Amino acid sequence: MKVKSKILGVLLIGSLVFTGCKSQLNNGESDPSESMSNVSESKNIKTEDVQKIAKENAKKDIKEEPRYKDKIKLGYSGDLCLGGPNIANLNGYFKDRDIEVEFVNTKNPKDALGSGKLDGLVGEFAGMVVPATKGLDIVFSSASHTGCKSLYVLNDSEITKTKELEGKNLAITNGIGNSNHNTALRFFNHDDVNPDKVTYKQVDNAAVIQAMKDGEIDSAVLDDQFAKQFVDKGEIRAIRSMTHDDDFGKEVCCVLAFNGKFAKENPLIADKVATAIQEANDYMQNNPKEATQKLFDNNLASGDFDAGLELVESYDYSVKNDLAEDTLKSIFTDYKEIGLIKDQRSVDQLMKSYWLPMGSFYDEK
């Protein structure tokens, strides 16, 4: 059963204040109260072959690219799972390639990327795909890692599978249309759960566990980094996971995305940025303890070090762009089936418009 979601509204619990390391500010999400990227109607945008355009522009010398010698503006993240750009900067991988970067902390990263206020960011596929198809100028270019969300219930809950959520409710902590909501809908689509039989409640991230304990909500899709402390205390458990389940565990969760205009007009520079971040991902894969320590030492991560290290070790940072391509194709397919993407373009046409692979680190090894 493939059921299109017709969610018309959401019951609000508490305030819509997003705080802390695990807010949408750090993972490519946008504040749903201020962003138009989640509420605008889907548009039938003309198919554009972004790879063809970039390939043609790459025939020029890098000195001819419009942004040559400019600082490249990357979205800032203090999230451990998005540590690649930070490690690339700390280890000098950008400098090695004669690239100067500036990290920008913006309230609405997706909109900033789509409008060109950011040149690139590492964020979640799940939160950026729909806004891209609605008109934000975003292309997806390089795999980061697997993971990093799961659907949780209280440890003593009788719920053991997603089908049992029909007639119950699910907390959305980062806004309808953002990554947690979209991830839940993909779980439901794969598990033949009717999404219209689940009630969606928007809950502040800081209040979600207490709301579960108080019986106000039955389940929640959460970032594994945020959830881990409560899992370790025996308070919650996962019944579905992007990190560990067979059907999602080998997908790319987070990806390097570029502003489309930047990547198409500056493909050689974009490739250097992607290659530097790939080298950082390789470092994190092979040196998780050292990488985690560097992030903590430079105030680019917070919380318990051992828990952070365990999370970094649980993600596969060695994933290549072919897996990112397969993941994006699967997301487009699911989102069209669910109804999140109403665009009339085929999956192949969408791939042609939004998949622009970059980075040559693994080719150089």
N, C-alpha and C positions, 0 to 999 in steps of 0.2 A: 504493500500500500504506500503510495506516494501522495501525501496530502499537502496541498498548498496552505500555508498559514494565512489567516485573515485576522490577525490580531489588530483590534481597533483601539485599544487603550490599555493602560496599566494602572493598577492601584498603587498609589504612592504611600510609602511608610516613612514617617520621620522626615528629616530634611534632606535636601539634595546637595549636601556638602561632601565633596570628595577630598579626602586628606591622606597624607602619608605616602610612603614609597610605592604602594601598590595602587595608586590612583591611575586614572586614564592618562594623566599628564606624562607618564613615563614610558608608555608602550605603544605610542602611535594613535591612541584614542583621542577623541575630542569631547569636550564638555557638552553633553546633549542639550543643556539649557541655552547654549549660545551658538552652537554650530548649526549651519544649514545643511551640512553634508549628509545628515541622516534623515531629513524630512522632505527634501525636494523630490519631485517626481522623477522617475527614471526617464531618460531621454534616449531616443533612437539615434545614436551618434554614428556618423559615418565611419566605416572601418578604415583604419590607417595602419599601414605596414611599418611599425616603428623600427623593426630590425633593418629593413631595407633603407630607411632614411638615415639611421645611424651609421650603417655600413658605408653609405655614400659619403657622409661627412667625415668618416674616419680616414678617408683617402688623403685628407689634408694634413699638413704638419700640425703638431700639437700647438705650436706658437700662433697658429691662425685661429685657434678656437677662441670664442668670445670671452671665456672666463679664464684664460691662461694667466697665471700668476695671481689671480684673485683668491681670497680666502673662500674655501668651500664651507658652506653653512650646513652643519649636521644637527639633527635633533638630539638634544641631551636626554640621557636616561640614567637614572640611578638604580635601575633594575638589574639584578644579577644576570638574568637570562638574556639581557640585551647588552651585555658587557663588551661585545666585540669591538665597536668603535672606540670605546675607552681604552681597551687594551692596545689597540692599534696606535693610539696616540701615546700612551705611556711607554710602549716599546719602540717608538720611533719609526713605525712602519709607514706612516704617511710621509714623514720627513725623508725616509729612504727613497721615496718616489717623487721627491720635490713637490709635494702637495702640502699646503698650509690649510688647516681646518680651524673652524670656529664652532664651538658647541653652543647651541641656542636652546634655552628652556622656554617653550611657548605653551600657552594654555590650550590651544587647539592645534596639535601637531599635524593632523591630516589636512586641515584647511591651509595651514602654513605651507605644507609641502605642495599641495595642489596649486596654490597661488604663487609659488616661487619665492616665498619668504624663507623657506628652507630648500636646500638643494637635494638633501637626502636624509633618510633616517632608517634605522632598523626598528621594525615593528611587526605586529601580528598581521598575517594575511587576513584573518577573520574580520578585523576591524577596518581594513582599507579597501577591500575588493569592491564592495557595493558603492561607496562614494566615488571610486574611480569610474565605474560604469555610469554614474549619474553626472559626470562632467568634470570632476576634479582631475587635474592634469598630473596623473600618477602612473608610473610604470614600475614593474617588478623585475629585479635584476640579479639578485644573488642570494642563495640559500644561507641561512644563519645556523639554525639547529632545529631539532625535533622538540616535542613537548607542547605546551607547558601549562595546560588547564585540565581540570577534572570536574565532574559533577559529584557533589558531596551531599550526604545526608548525615543526621546525627548517628553516632555509633550504636545507639540502642534503638534506632528506627527499624520498623519492620520492612521498610522498602529495600529491595535488593536489586531491582532492575528498573530501567526507565519506563517500561510499560506500566508499572505500578504508579507512575506519576499522573496518569490520566485521572482527572477529578481532584487533583491536589495542586499545590502551587510551587513555583520556582522563583527564587530571588534573582534579580538582575542588578548587579552592583555598579555597572559602568554605563548604563543607559541603553534603552531599546535601540536596536540597530547597531550597537557596538559589538565587540568581539565575544563577550560572554553570552549574550543573547543569540548571536549567530551560531556559536559553537553548540549551544543547547539544541537549536533547530537542526543542525547537522546530525547530532546524536539521535534525535527523534526520527529524522528522515531515514537513517540507517536501521533503526530499530522498529520501524512501522508503528510509531507512536503518533497519534493524532494531536498535532500541536494546539489545535483549538480546544482540546479538552484539558489543557493545562493552563492554570491561571498564573500570569506573570506579575510579580510585584517588584517594584523598584525600591531597593534598600541600600542605604549607605554602607559602604564597605566596612566601616568600623562597627556597625551595629548588626551585621548579618548573623554572626554566630549566636549572639544573645537572642535575636529574633527567632532563630531555629529552636533554641532552648525554651523560649516562651510559647512555642507552638504557633507563632504567627506565620511561619513559612515551613515548608517540608524539605526543601532542597535548594541548592545554589551551585551555579558554575563559578568556580574561583580559580585564581592563579595558584599554581602549586606552591609558589614561594610564600604567598600569604597564608595558605591553608596549612602548611607543614607544622607550624607550632601547635595547631589544634589537633592535627592528626597524631602528633607525638604525645599529646596529653590524653589521647584516647577519647576525644570529644566528637570527632567526625570521621567519616570514612568515605572513600570514593566508590561509586557504583558504575562510573563510566569515565574514561580518561583518554585525552589526546596524547598523553605521555606513555601509557603502558598498554593500552588495548591494541590487539593485533591489527584492526582495520584503520586505526589512526596513528599508532605509535611510530610508524615509519614515514609519516608525513612531515613536511617542513612546517613548523609552526610560525617561526619568525623569519623575516626576509628583509634584505636591503632594498628599499624602494627609493626611486629618484623622482624629482619633478620631471615631467616628461620633456618639457622644452629644454631644460638643462641637459638631460642625458642625450637627447637627439642632436643638439647643437654642439655638445662638448663630449663626444663619445670616448675620446682618448683619455680625457681627465677623469670621466666617470669610471672608466675601466681601471685606472690607477687607484681610485678610491675603493672600488670593489675588491681589487686585488689585495690592498692593504688590510681590509677587514677580513678577507678570507685567511690571510696569514695569521691574523689575531685569533680567528676561530680555531685554526689549526693549533695554535699555542694553547688555547683553553682546553682543547681536546686532549692534548698530550701532557699538559702541565696544570691540571685543574687546581691543585693546592696553591701553587705559586701565583696563578692568575687570580684566584679568589683573594689571596693575601694582598696582592697589589691593589685590587679594587677597594678592599677595606682600608688599607693604609692611606689611600688617597681620597677617602670619604666618598667613594663612588659606589658604595654598598653599605648597608647597615643591618643590624640585627645580630643573631648568633652566628659566629663564624662557622662552626661545625655543621650547623643546619644549612648554611649557605653553600658550603663545600659539597655537601651531600646532594643538593639540588643541581649544582653545576655538573657533578659527576653523573647525574641521571639523564642529562641532555646529551644528544649526539651532535657535536659541533663539526663532525667530519663530513656531513652531508654535502653533496655536490649539486650543481645547478640542474642536472637532469631530474633529480628528485623534486626540486622546487618546481620545475616545469610540470611534472606529473601531478604534484599537489595542487597547483593553480588550476589545472584542467579539471581535476576532481571537484574543487571548490566551485568553479563556474558551473559544472554539471549539477551539483547539489543545489546551489543557490537558484538556478533556473527551475529546478523541480519544485523547490520549496516555495518559490515566488518572491524571493528576496531580490532577484534580478528579473525585471520585466522587459528588459532590452530584447528586441527581436533578432539581434545578431546571434549567429550560431556560436557554439563553444569555440570552434576553430577560428572564427572571425574575432571573437573576444581575445583569444590568445594572441592573434596577430597584432591586436591593438595595444595590449598591455604587458606582454612578456618580452622584455629586452635584456637578454642575458649578458652579464658583465663579469669581469674578473678572470685572471689567467694564472693565479697562484698555483693551482693544482696541475696546470699544464706545464708549469716551470719546474715542478719538483722532480 
